């Protein structure tokens, strides 16, 4: 397996979450927002605002 192939594997639970979102929310997500979500990168404020009704705060 190459490093490129390993890098493309994504968390299936995160993919399932994104697929479960309402169509309007999915269509509003940018490529950068999706990648940040899937790659555990820091979220842009816009992504938090779009998903705040669908996530639970830790703590």
Buried (B, 14 or more C-beta within 10 A) or exposed (E): EEEEEEEEEBEEEBEEBBEEBEEEBEEEBEEEBBEBBBEEEEBEEBBEEBBEEEEEEEE
